[in-house]
């Protein structure tokens, strides 16, 4: 048996022995209703989660663990640990805030109580992103417990407190206090594996361009029996405008936005996607490209909401003014600001019957593509293979993490890798979120192996 395989075996056993503690950590964290929206949940819940991280990561061997207030008024948790002289620095990122539970009645178990069922751990944040906190703690404890050694590299730690709300506090903190983030490699642990048990690095993120479109046609609502027909209906106009955002095949069709991009990483079989997304029998997927093309290499428009009379309580009236919130996901290679302008121009230009259209931009975020040819990715690929027994694949993600672009701009020579415990079965952001504990175990081992071997890979 080689020294490397001996070291891997020792770390594997250490991680396995720590899994009951990981479950206890996650149980305590899930019970904290750390939704960073004071309109819905008391701020004390986020404060409790932040204080838990300060104590737990101090216990795991990090130093100077503390809360730092970001420009949006929320608290990040930061700390560090020294490694051997001359060793590289690795930043470990996660966030401790969670999405609200949404529909409590749709949960089969209490959302803020970790519940084990059929081998999975259920509860809000079990995967996104408190499962990644458990992963970090388990990896650090496994390393710290190996014959009392210190860490093999310099470590920095940052946990965000308002990631799910998108308030941008941490992004604004980076240029203000770059010393908290400066590292040779940044592990952004807020994604996960393409499929359960398949080690994955997310290398591409779509950007975002959101807008609210308001359509007006009349000075006020008019009786549909007396005036319906020739009276210009604002809701009908809005429907036609929104329909024009896609062609007959379902492709996003916004003038000025290329829609023919292709993805060269892992394939996403259509049948697997149908299962992952919960497509109903007989309902077709949309778009003319592959699933991977449509998800990770092409723009995608979604109508997030419409303000108009609900069915219950509606009256016989022609609508005078309605509005909708439109979201445009932007692939790497497309500028998000230009995409937002193209969306605005399209919404305005598609108005029928001279309807008055106002478009209010909500904001945009640039897409991201990681550089994958450096020593960190070589070390990460090796660690993932040892942990899972499978080669690491690269996938994209349709979501946006604006922090990645900020970090890439601030530290252009650093490698950025997006990994984590999430996989399609986790149902993040939805009712009945869960995590497979085997992902926490395997990813904690992969992280520990990476931290153990990264310094040697750079030589």
KOLGU-148084 format. One record per residue (C-alpha): residue number from 1; residue in one letter; x, y, z. Coordinates in nm, 4 decimals, decimal comma. Layout:
BEGIN
(node NUM 'A' (X Y Z))
...
***
This chain:
BEGIN
(node 1 'X' (0,0000 0,0000 0,0000))
(node 2 'X' (0,1435 0,3394 -0,0991))
(node 3 'X' (0,1750 0,6290 0,1435))
(node 4 'X' (-0,0848 0,8160 -0,0611))
(node 5 'X' (-0,3405 0,5372 -0,0360))
(node 6 'X' (-0,2631 0,5028 0,3336))
(node 7 'X' (-0,3311 0,8721 0,3816))
(node 8 'X' (-0,6523 0,8501 0,1828))
(node 9 'X' (-0,7687 0,5527 0,3879))
(node 10 'X' (-0,6947 0,7366 0,7126))
(node 11 'X' (-0,8875 1,0425 0,6004))
(node 12 'X' (-1,1762 0,8294 0,4763))
(node 13 'X' (-1,2039 0,6606 0,8148))
(node 14 'X' (-1,1767 0,9947 0,9966))
(node 15 'X' (-1,4558 1,1443 0,7865))
(node 16 'X' (-1,6763 0,8377 0,8332))
(node 17 'X' (-1,6285 0,8539 1,2107))
(node 18 'X' (-1,7265 1,2223 1,2070))
(node 19 'X' (-2,0585 1,1748 1,0256))
(node 20 'X' (-2,2699 1,1498 1,3453))
(node 21 'X' (-2,1225 1,4834 1,4476))
(node 22 'X' (-2,2010 1,6248 1,1029))
(node 23 'X' (-2,5625 1,5187 1,1472))
(node 24 'X' (-2,5729 1,6818 1,4912))
(node 25 'X' (-2,4270 2,0034 1,3463))
(node 26 'X' (-2,6803 2,0056 1,0645))
(node 27 'X' (-2,9677 1,9302 1,3020))
(node 28 'X' (-2,8759 2,2336 1,5100))
(node 29 'X' (-2,8272 2,4559 1,2052))
(node 30 'X' (-3,1535 2,3585 1,0353))
(node 31 'X' (-3,3451 2,4480 1,3519))
(node 32 'X' (-3,2219 2,8070 1,3127))
(node 33 'X' (-3,4691 2,9865 1,0850))
(node 34 'X' (-3,1962 3,1950 0,9260))
(node 35 'X' (-3,3948 3,3585 0,6464))
(node 36 'X' (-3,2244 3,6961 0,5956))
(node 37 'X' (-3,5491 3,8854 0,5495))
(node 38 'X' (-3,6652 4,0680 0,8648))
(node 39 'X' (-4,0108 4,1032 0,7105))
(node 40 'X' (-4,0574 3,7278 0,7473))
(node 41 'X' (-3,8236 3,6060 1,0233))
(node 42 'X' (-3,6574 3,7714 1,3240))
(node 43 'X' (-3,2932 3,8774 1,2638))
(node 44 'X' (-3,1989 3,6933 1,5824))
(node 45 'X' (-3,2258 3,3658 1,3890))
(node 46 'X' (-2,9473 3,4702 1,1507))
(node 47 'X' (-2,7435 3,5945 1,4442))
(node 48 'X' (-2,7731 3,2542 1,6111))
(node 49 'X' (-2,6514 3,0811 1,2959))
(node 50 'X' (-2,3570 3,3210 1,2650))
(node 51 'X' (-2,2596 3,2641 1,6279))
(node 52 'X' (-2,2823 2,8876 1,5760))
(node 53 'X' (-2,0321 2,9149 1,2904))
(node 54 'X' (-1,7933 3,1238 1,4999))
(node 55 'X' (-1,7906 2,8590 1,7715))
(node 56 'X' (-1,7908 2,5508 1,5486))
(node 57 'X' (-1,5104 2,6607 1,3176))
(node 58 'X' (-1,3022 2,7798 1,6108))
(node 59 'X' (-1,3429 2,4319 1,7560))
(node 60 'X' (-1,2404 2,2869 1,4167))
(node 61 'X' (-0,9076 2,4715 1,4318))
(node 62 'X' (-0,9599 2,8104 1,2651))
(node 63 'X' (-0,8488 3,1322 1,4326))
(node 64 'X' (-0,9901 3,4798 1,4780))
(node 65 'X' (-1,3399 3,3636 1,3890))
(node 66 'X' (-1,5724 3,6641 1,4006))
(node 67 'X' (-1,8713 3,8376 1,2489))
(node 68 'X' (-1,8064 4,1206 1,0010))
(node 69 'X' (-2,0878 4,3540 0,9015))
(node 70 'X' (-2,1169 4,3923 0,5252))
(node 71 'X' (-2,2345 4,7080 0,3436))
(node 72 'X' (-2,5931 4,5777 0,3270))
(node 73 'X' (-2,6071 4,5552 0,7070))
(node 74 'X' (-2,5908 4,1756 0,7317))
(node 75 'X' (-2,3105 3,9777 0,8920))
(node 76 'X' (-2,0556 3,7562 0,7232))
(node 77 'X' (-1,8502 3,5148 0,9324))
(node 78 'X' (-1,4759 3,5097 0,8659))
(node 79 'X' (-1,1664 3,3407 1,0045))
(node 80 'X' (-0,8381 3,1813 0,9019))
(node 81 'X' (-0,5753 2,9245 0,9920))
(node 82 'X' (-0,2049 2,9304 0,9065))
(node 83 'X' (-0,0399 2,6535 0,7097))
(node 84 'X' (0,3273 2,5715 0,6559))
(node 85 'X' (0,5482 2,8564 0,5427))
(node 86 'X' (0,5345 2,8982 0,1677))
(node 87 'X' (0,2172 2,6916 0,1264))
(node 88 'X' (-0,0717 2,8221 -0,0863))
(node 89 'X' (-0,3880 2,9794 0,0521))
(node 90 'X' (-0,7327 2,8296 0,0017))
(node 91 'X' (-1,0545 3,0214 0,0698))
(node 92 'X' (-1,3542 2,8148 0,1820))
(node 93 'X' (-1,6890 2,9836 0,1081))
(node 94 'X' (-2,0463 2,8970 0,2040))
(node 95 'X' (-2,3569 3,0854 0,3219))
(node 96 'X' (-2,5640 3,0311 0,6337))
(node 97 'X' (-2,8867 3,2038 0,5309))
(node 98 'X' (-3,1610 2,9982 0,3669))
(node 99 'X' (-3,4655 3,0384 0,1499))
(node 100 'X' (-3,8022 3,0763 0,3265))
(node 101 'X' (-3,9980 2,7514 0,3434))
(node 102 'X' (-4,2564 2,8881 0,0956))
(node 103 'X' (-4,5649 2,6683 0,1371))
(node 104 'X' (-4,5533 2,5102 0,4835))
(node 105 'X' (-4,8423 2,2830 0,3902))
(node 106 'X' (-4,6393 2,1349 0,1040))
(node 107 'X' (-4,3740 2,0050 0,3429))
(node 108 'X' (-4,4183 1,6458 0,4539))
(node 109 'X' (-4,2020 1,7141 0,7614))
(node 110 'X' (-4,1385 2,0385 0,9551))
(node 111 'X' (-3,9132 2,2626 0,7420))
(node 112 'X' (-3,6951 2,3733 1,0340))
(node 113 'X' (-3,6499 2,0319 1,1882))
(node 114 'X' (-3,3997 1,7876 1,0404))
(node 115 'X' (-3,5905 1,4663 0,9680))
(node 116 'X' (-3,4408 1,1435 0,8341))
(node 117 'X' (-3,6505 0,9540 0,5825))
(node 118 'X' (-3,5494 0,6862 0,3319))
(node 119 'X' (-3,1823 0,7590 0,3905))
(node 120 'X' (-3,2056 1,1353 0,3249))
(node 121 'X' (-3,2023 1,4262 0,5685))
(node 122 'X' (-3,4936 1,6675 0,5126))
(node 123 'X' (-3,5227 2,0313 0,6183))
(node 124 'X' (-3,4723 2,3815 0,4835))
(node 125 'X' (-3,1030 2,4380 0,4208))
(node 126 'X' (-2,9960 2,0742 0,4563))
(node 127 'X' (-2,8362 2,1111 0,1126))
(node 128 'X' (-2,8408 2,4848 0,0332))
(node 129 'X' (-2,6219 2,5736 0,2011))
(node 130 'X' (-2,5986 2,4362 0,5543))
(node 131 'X' (-2,5048 2,0969 0,4160))
(node 132 'X' (-2,1922 2,2621 0,2768))
(node 133 'X' (-2,1185 2,4072 0,6195))
(node 134 'X' (-2,1312 2,0530 0,7591))
(node 135 'X' (-1,9018 1,9446 0,4762))
(node 136 'X' (-1,6432 2,2121 0,5616))
(node 137 'X' (-1,6531 2,1303 0,9319))
(node 138 'X' (-1,6136 1,7578 0,8688))
(node 139 'X' (-1,3194 1,8078 0,6321))
(node 140 'X' (-1,1382 2,0430 0,8699))
(node 141 'X' (-1,1970 1,8177 1,1693))
(node 142 'X' (-1,0704 1,5175 0,9750))
(node 143 'X' (-0,7521 1,7039 0,8832))
(node 144 'X' (-0,7030 1,8471 1,2310))
(node 145 'X' (-0,7493 1,5086 1,3867))
(node 146 'X' (-0,4737 1,3407 1,1887))
(node 147 'X' (-0,2033 1,2902 1,4522))
(node 148 'X' (-0,2579 1,6419 1,5807))
(node 149 'X' (-0,1110 1,8032 1,2707))
(node 150 'X' (-0,1984 2,1537 1,1616))
(node 151 'X' (-0,3537 2,2253 0,8259))
(node 152 'X' (-0,1429 2,1531 0,5138))
(node 153 'X' (-0,2240 2,4910 0,3528))
(node 154 'X' (-0,3182 2,8393 0,4674))
(node 155 'X' (-0,6951 2,8522 0,5042))
(node 156 'X' (-0,9369 3,1436 0,4917))
(node 157 'X' (-1,3063 3,1043 0,5659))
(node 158 'X' (-1,6004 3,3232 0,4644))
(node 159 'X' (-1,9685 3,2487 0,5254))
(node 160 'X' (-2,2219 3,4890 0,3763))
(node 161 'X' (-2,5368 3,5879 0,5628))
(node 162 'X' (-2,7655 3,7202 0,2884))
(node 163 'X' (-2,6849 3,5229 -0,0267))
(node 164 'X' (-3,0410 3,4067 -0,0857))
(node 165 'X' (-3,1762 3,7618 -0,0669))
(node 166 'X' (-2,9281 3,8850 -0,3268))
(node 167 'X' (-2,8580 4,2096 -0,1421))
(node 168 'X' (-2,4948 4,2118 -0,2565))
(node 169 'X' (-2,3337 4,2868 0,0777))
(node 170 'X' (-2,0466 4,0443 0,0382))
(node 171 'X' (-1,9786 4,1513 -0,3205))
(node 172 'X' (-1,9314 4,5089 -0,1968))
(node 173 'X' (-1,7148 4,3930 0,0933))
(node 174 'X' (-1,4586 4,2267 -0,1353))
(node 175 'X' (-1,2995 4,5506 -0,2683))
(node 176 'X' (-1,3315 4,7148 0,0733))
(node 177 'X' (-1,1498 4,4379 0,2641))
(node 178 'X' (-0,9713 4,2260 0,0017))
(node 179 'X' (-0,7396 4,0765 0,2620))
(node 180 'X' (-1,0299 3,8655 0,3897))
(node 181 'X' (-1,0650 3,6961 0,0493))
(node 182 'X' (-0,7201 3,6926 -0,1124))
(node 183 'X' (-0,6213 3,3337 -0,1926))
(node 184 'X' (-0,4586 3,1168 -0,4562))
(node 185 'X' (-0,7736 2,9056 -0,4845))
(node 186 'X' (-1,1299 2,9872 -0,3864))
(node 187 'X' (-1,3651 2,6959 -0,3202))
(node 188 'X' (-1,7142 2,8384 -0,3663))
(node 189 'X' (-1,9205 2,5676 -0,1997))
(node 190 'X' (-2,2729 2,6551 -0,3062))
(node 191 'X' (-2,3310 2,4140 -0,5934))
(node 192 'X' (-2,3037 2,0379 -0,6173))
(node 193 'X' (-2,2905 1,7280 -0,8293))
(node 194 'X' (-2,4572 1,6853 -1,1655))
(node 195 'X' (-2,6086 1,3608 -1,0351))
(node 196 'X' (-2,6020 1,1826 -0,7020))
(node 197 'X' (-2,2608 1,0243 -0,6564))
(node 198 'X' (-2,1033 1,1831 -0,9666))
(node 199 'X' (-1,8205 1,4202 -0,8640))
(node 200 'X' (-1,8690 1,7508 -1,0416))
(node 201 'X' (-1,7095 2,0920 -1,0682))
(node 202 'X' (-1,9425 2,3661 -1,1887))
(node 203 'X' (-1,7425 2,5704 -1,4364))
(node 204 'X' (-2,0079 2,7918 -1,5945))
(node 205 'X' (-2,2784 3,0152 -1,4495))
(node 206 'X' (-2,5406 3,2078 -1,6403))
(node 207 'X' (-2,5795 3,5762 -1,5735))
(node 208 'X' (-2,9061 3,7502 -1,4976))
(node 209 'X' (-3,1116 4,0395 -1,6345))
(node 210 'X' (-3,4478 4,1116 -1,4710))
(node 211 'X' (-3,7102 4,3688 -1,5613))
(node 212 'X' (-4,0697 4,4620 -1,4804))
(node 213 'X' (-4,2875 4,5482 -1,7802))
(node 214 'X' (-4,6048 4,7545 -1,7379))
(node 215 'X' (-4,8683 4,7695 -2,0145))
(node 216 'X' (-5,1385 5,0383 -2,0166))
(node 217 'X' (-5,4230 5,0794 -2,2656))
(node 218 'X' (-5,7151 5,2578 -2,0926))
(node 219 'X' (-5,7695 5,5250 -1,8284))
(node 220 'X' (-5,9526 5,2671 -1,6195))
(node 221 'X' (-6,1205 4,9244 -1,6300))
(node 222 'X' (-6,4303 4,9052 -1,8472))
(node 223 'X' (-6,7247 4,6621 -1,8431))
(node 224 'X' (-6,6403 4,3757 -2,0804))
(node 225 'X' (-7,0054 4,3329 -2,1849))
(node 226 'X' (-7,0484 4,6957 -2,2853))
(node 227 'X' (-6,7028 4,7650 -2,4273))
(node 228 'X' (-6,5246 4,4308 -2,4786))
(node 229 'X' (-6,4118 4,3696 -2,8367))
(node 230 'X' (-6,2858 4,7008 -2,9722))
(node 231 'X' (-6,1564 4,8168 -2,6328))
(node 232 'X' (-5,7799 4,7496 -2,6156))
(node 233 'X' (-5,7293 4,4953 -2,3365))
(node 234 'X' (-5,4022 4,5540 -2,1473))
(node 235 'X' (-5,3866 4,1944 -2,0296))
(node 236 'X' (-5,4331 4,0606 -2,3842))
(node 237 'X' (-5,1590 4,2984 -2,5008))
(node 238 'X' (-4,9267 4,1742 -2,2252))
(node 239 'X' (-4,9942 3,8121 -2,3192))
(node 240 'X' (-4,8964 3,8834 -2,6800))
(node 241 'X' (-4,5798 4,0654 -2,5700))
(node 242 'X' (-4,4731 3,7819 -2,3401))
(node 243 'X' (-4,5509 3,5200 -2,6026))
(node 244 'X' (-4,3189 3,6959 -2,8468))
(node 245 'X' (-4,0205 3,6257 -2,6192))
(node 246 'X' (-4,0131 3,2650 -2,7466))
(node 247 'X' (-4,0471 3,1186 -3,0951))
(node 248 'X' (-4,2776 2,8328 -3,1926))
(node 249 'X' (-4,0250 2,5769 -3,0671))
(node 250 'X' (-3,9856 2,7412 -2,7280))
(node 251 'X' (-3,6438 2,8934 -2,7997))
(node 252 'X' (-3,5778 3,2315 -2,6434))
(node 253 'X' (-3,6144 3,4719 -2,9353))
(node 254 'X' (-3,4978 3,8184 -2,8310))
(node 255 'X' (-3,3537 4,0276 -3,1112))
(node 256 'X' (-2,9831 4,0881 -3,0641))
(node 257 'X' (-2,9247 3,7850 -2,8398))
(node 258 'X' (-2,7520 3,4847 -3,0006))
(node 259 'X' (-2,9411 3,1644 -2,9301))
(node 260 'X' (-2,7230 2,8999 -3,0942))
(node 261 'X' (-2,4582 2,8339 -2,8285))
(node 262 'X' (-2,3413 2,4786 -2,7560))
(node 263 'X' (-2,2114 2,3128 -2,4379))
(node 264 'X' (-1,8935 2,1023 -2,4537))
(node 265 'X' (-1,8979 1,9556 -2,1006))
(node 266 'X' (-2,1036 1,6771 -1,9486))
(node 267 'X' (-2,4168 1,5766 -2,1371))
(node 268 'X' (-2,7595 1,6052 -1,9753))
(node 269 'X' (-2,9823 1,3266 -2,1140))
(node 270 'X' (-3,3326 1,4490 -2,1908))
(node 271 'X' (-3,5008 1,1670 -1,9987))
(node 272 'X' (-3,2915 1,2393 -1,6914))
(node 273 'X' (-3,3845 1,6061 -1,7175))
(node 274 'X' (-3,7527 1,5201 -1,7494))
(node 275 'X' (-3,7260 1,3241 -1,4263))
(node 276 'X' (-3,5237 1,5929 -1,2477))
(node 277 'X' (-3,7644 1,8712 -1,3473))
(node 278 'X' (-4,0808 1,6668 -1,2899))
(node 279 'X' (-4,2175 1,7051 -1,6434))
(node 280 'X' (-4,5729 1,5728 -1,6803))
(node 281 'X' (-4,6435 1,2824 -1,9137))
(node 282 'X' (-4,7080 1,4029 -2,2656))
(node 283 'X' (-4,5555 1,7487 -2,2106))
(node 284 'X' (-4,2564 1,8130 -2,4364))
(node 285 'X' (-3,9329 1,9839 -2,3428))
(node 286 'X' (-3,8814 2,3087 -2,5305))
(node 287 'X' (-3,6044 2,4423 -2,7500))
(node 288 'X' (-3,4178 2,2953 -3,0458))
(node 289 'X' (-3,0802 2,2403 -2,8798))
(node 290 'X' (-2,9740 1,9703 -2,6381))
(node 291 'X' (-3,0750 2,0074 -2,2745))
(node 292 'X' (-2,7172 2,1070 -2,1854))
(node 293 'X' (-2,7128 2,3662 -2,4657))
(node 294 'X' (-3,0406 2,5172 -2,3504))
(node 295 'X' (-2,9400 2,5211 -1,9832))
(node 296 'X' (-2,5810 2,6373 -1,9919))
(node 297 'X' (-2,4969 2,7894 -2,3304))
(node 298 'X' (-2,8069 2,9800 -2,4425))
(node 299 'X' (-3,0231 3,2627 -2,3059))
(node 300 'X' (-3,3410 3,1578 -2,1269))
(node 301 'X' (-3,6375 3,3852 -2,0550))
(node 302 'X' (-3,8899 3,3172 -1,7798))
(node 303 'X' (-4,2014 3,5070 -1,6730))
(node 304 'X' (-4,1701 3,5124 -1,2940))
(node 305 'X' (-4,4989 3,6789 -1,2114))
(node 306 'X' (-4,7960 3,8723 -1,3471))
(node 307 'X' (-4,9996 4,1393 -1,1695))
(node 308 'X' (-5,3584 4,1071 -1,2919))
(node 309 'X' (-5,6911 4,0170 -1,1327))
(node 310 'X' (-5,6933 3,6647 -0,9834))
(node 311 'X' (-5,9610 3,4206 -1,0945))
(node 312 'X' (-6,1322 3,4296 -0,7577))
(node 313 'X' (-6,2750 3,7789 -0,7198))
(node 314 'X' (-6,2326 3,8828 -1,0818))
(node 315 'X' (-6,5027 4,0873 -1,2483))
(node 316 'X' (-6,6348 4,1324 -1,6016))
(node 317 'X' (-6,3908 4,4048 -1,6959))
(node 318 'X' (-6,1458 4,4899 -1,9721))
(node 319 'X' (-5,8147 4,5525 -1,7979))
(node 320 'X' (-5,6567 4,8957 -1,8248))
(node 321 'X' (-5,3117 4,8341 -1,6728))
(node 322 'X' (-5,1174 4,5153 -1,5921))
(node 323 'X' (-4,7563 4,4237 -1,5403))
(node 324 'X' (-4,5201 4,1269 -1,5363))
(node 325 'X' (-4,1767 4,0430 -1,3977))
(node 326 'X' (-3,9467 3,8923 -1,6576))
(node 327 'X' (-3,6175 3,7153 -1,5909))
(node 328 'X' (-3,3515 3,6548 -1,8535))
(node 329 'X' (-3,0656 3,4120 -1,7833))
(node 330 'X' (-2,7552 3,4994 -1,9842))
(node 331 'X' (-2,4849 3,2461 -2,0863))
(node 332 'X' (-2,1102 3,3123 -2,0723))
(node 333 'X' (-1,9989 3,5142 -2,3723))
(node 334 'X' (-2,2988 3,7487 -2,3551))
(node 335 'X' (-2,2818 4,0784 -2,1690))
(node 336 'X' (-2,5628 4,1006 -1,9143))
(node 337 'X' (-2,6067 4,4775 -1,9530))
(node 338 'X' (-2,6443 4,4450 -2,3289))
(node 339 'X' (-2,8843 4,1553 -2,2745))
(node 340 'X' (-3,0950 4,3704 -2,0419))
(node 341 'X' (-3,1091 4,6428 -2,3063))
(node 342 'X' (-3,2082 4,3867 -2,5711))
(node 343 'X' (-3,4848 4,2580 -2,3431))
(node 344 'X' (-3,6067 4,6123 -2,2810))
(node 345 'X' (-3,6084 4,6936 -2,6518))
(node 346 'X' (-3,7926 4,3716 -2,7323))
(node 347 'X' (-4,0643 4,4260 -2,4716))
(node 348 'X' (-4,1179 4,7811 -2,5899))
(node 349 'X' (-4,1133 4,6971 -2,9585))
(node 350 'X' (-4,3519 4,4011 -2,9310))
(node 351 'X' (-4,6453 4,6070 -2,8027))
(node 352 'X' (-4,9608 4,5563 -3,0143))
(node 353 'X' (-5,2287 4,8191 -3,0891))
(node 354 'X' (-5,0095 5,1090 -2,9760))
(node 355 'X' (-5,0276 4,9897 -2,6140))
(node 356 'X' (-4,8132 5,1974 -2,3784))
(node 357 'X' (-4,5215 4,9954 -2,2415))
(node 358 'X' (-4,2874 5,0908 -1,9604))
(node 359 'X' (-3,9911 4,8720 -1,8689))
(node 360 'X' (-3,8257 4,9092 -1,5298))
(node 361 'X' (-3,4873 4,7315 -1,5100))
(node 362 'X' (-3,4402 4,5467 -1,1814))
(node 363 'X' (-3,0711 4,4786 -1,2273))
(node 364 'X' (-2,8271 4,2446 -1,3930))
(node 365 'X' (-2,5376 4,0168 -1,3123))
(node 366 'X' (-2,2674 3,8970 -1,5469))
(node 367 'X' (-2,2203 3,5288 -1,6395))
(node 368 'X' (-1,9122 3,3430 -1,5215))
(node 369 'X' (-1,6781 3,0824 -1,6654))
(node 370 'X' (-1,4022 2,9305 -1,4548))
(node 371 'X' (-1,0432 2,8804 -1,5685))
(node 372 'X' (-0,9816 2,5072 -1,5336))
(node 373 'X' (-0,6230 2,4531 -1,6511))
(node 374 'X' (-0,4389 2,5274 -1,3259))
(node 375 'X' (-0,2948 2,3199 -1,0414))
(node 376 'X' (-0,6028 2,3573 -0,8215))
(node 377 'X' (-0,8253 2,1856 -1,0768))
(node 378 'X' (-0,5683 1,9084 -1,1214))
(node 379 'X' (-0,5579 1,8534 -0,7453))
(node 380 'X' (-0,9372 1,8768 -0,7180))
(node 381 'X' (-0,9888 1,6235 -0,9964))
(node 382 'X' (-0,7519 1,3800 -0,8263))
(node 383 'X' (-0,9189 1,4303 -0,4873))
(node 384 'X' (-1,2662 1,3802 -0,6313))
(node 385 'X' (-1,1622 1,0579 -0,8023))
(node 386 'X' (-1,0096 0,9200 -0,4831))
(node 387 'X' (-1,3173 1,0152 -0,2824))
(node 388 'X' (-1,5795 0,8837 -0,5267))
(node 389 'X' (-1,3906 0,6315 -0,7360))
(node 390 'X' (-1,5059 0,8203 -1,0484))
(node 391 'X' (-1,3556 1,0877 -1,2696))
(node 392 'X' (-1,4734 1,4413 -1,1988))
(node 393 'X' (-1,6935 1,5934 -1,4677))
(node 394 'X' (-1,7570 1,9574 -1,5489))
(node 395 'X' (-2,1066 2,0999 -1,5723))
(node 396 'X' (-2,2729 2,4363 -1,6001))
(node 397 'X' (-2,5413 2,5824 -1,3810))
(node 398 'X' (-2,8356 2,7895 -1,4894))
(node 399 'X' (-2,8308 2,9986 -1,1738))
(node 400 'X' (-2,6174 3,3028 -1,0974))
(node 401 'X' (-2,3591 3,3659 -0,8253))
(node 402 'X' (-2,2503 3,7301 -0,8727))
(node 403 'X' (-1,9791 3,6890 -0,6087))
(node 404 'X' (-1,7765 3,4746 -0,8511))
(node 405 'X' (-1,7367 3,7622 -1,0963))
(node 406 'X' (-1,6403 4,0019 -0,8187))
(node 407 'X' (-1,3761 3,7616 -0,6904))
(node 408 'X' (-1,2449 3,6915 -1,0412))
(node 409 'X' (-1,2067 4,0649 -1,1063))
(node 410 'X' (-1,0416 4,1299 -0,7686))
(node 411 'X' (-0,8071 3,8280 -0,7863))
(node 412 'X' (-0,7476 3,7550 -1,1564))
(node 413 'X' (-0,4717 3,5008 -1,0891))
(node 414 'X' (-0,6747 3,2913 -0,8454))
(node 415 'X' (-0,8469 2,9689 -0,9430))
(node 416 'X' (-1,2179 2,9500 -0,8607))
(node 417 'X' (-1,3895 2,6129 -0,8213))
(node 418 'X' (-1,7587 2,5663 -0,7503))
(node 419 'X' (-1,8438 2,2444 -0,5678))
(node 420 'X' (-2,0783 2,1238 -0,2954))
(node 421 'X' (-2,3261 1,8671 -0,1661))
(node 422 'X' (-2,6269 1,9694 -0,3766))
(node 423 'X' (-2,7635 1,7415 -0,6514))
(node 424 'X' (-3,0958 1,7369 -0,8393))
(node 425 'X' (-3,2750 1,5275 -0,5773))
(node 426 'X' (-3,2125 1,7931 -0,3110))
(node 427 'X' (-3,4957 2,0184 -0,4388))
(node 428 'X' (-3,3187 2,3308 -0,3171))
(node 429 'X' (-3,5430 2,6402 -0,2853))
(node 430 'X' (-3,8507 2,4142 -0,2965))
(node 431 'X' (-4,0588 2,2459 -0,0270))
(node 432 'X' (-3,9122 1,9186 0,1054))
(node 433 'X' (-3,5490 2,0159 0,0497))
(node 434 'X' (-3,3150 1,7352 0,1496))
(node 435 'X' (-2,9573 1,6130 0,1302))
(node 436 'X' (-2,8135 1,2662 0,0851))
(node 437 'X' (-2,5653 1,2239 0,3722))
(node 438 'X' (-2,3376 1,0232 0,1449))
(node 439 'X' (-2,2731 1,3444 -0,0488))
(node 440 'X' (-2,1646 1,5235 0,2681))
(node 441 'X' (-1,9345 1,2319 0,3488))
(node 442 'X' (-1,7818 1,2030 0,0013))
(node 443 'X' (-1,7472 1,5781 -0,0504))
(node 444 'X' (-1,5902 1,6263 0,2942))
(node 445 'X' (-1,3372 1,3574 0,2045))
(node 446 'X' (-1,2724 1,5190 -0,1349))
(node 447 'X' (-1,2182 1,8567 0,0311))
(node 448 'X' (-0,9829 1,7089 0,2898))
(node 449 'X' (-0,7866 1,5270 0,0188))
(node 450 'X' (-0,7669 1,8437 -0,1899))
(node 451 'X' (-0,6343 2,0479 0,1006))
(node 452 'X' (-0,3827 1,7708 0,1719))
(node 453 'X' (-0,2412 1,7481 -0,1807))
(node 454 'X' (-0,2872 2,0932 -0,3323))
(node 455 'X' (0,0500 2,2285 -0,2162))
(node 456 'X' (0,2355 1,9345 -0,3778))
(node 457 'X' (0,0430 1,9786 -0,7045))
(node 458 'X' (0,1760 2,3344 -0,7367))
(node 459 'X' (0,5404 2,2284 -0,7198))
***
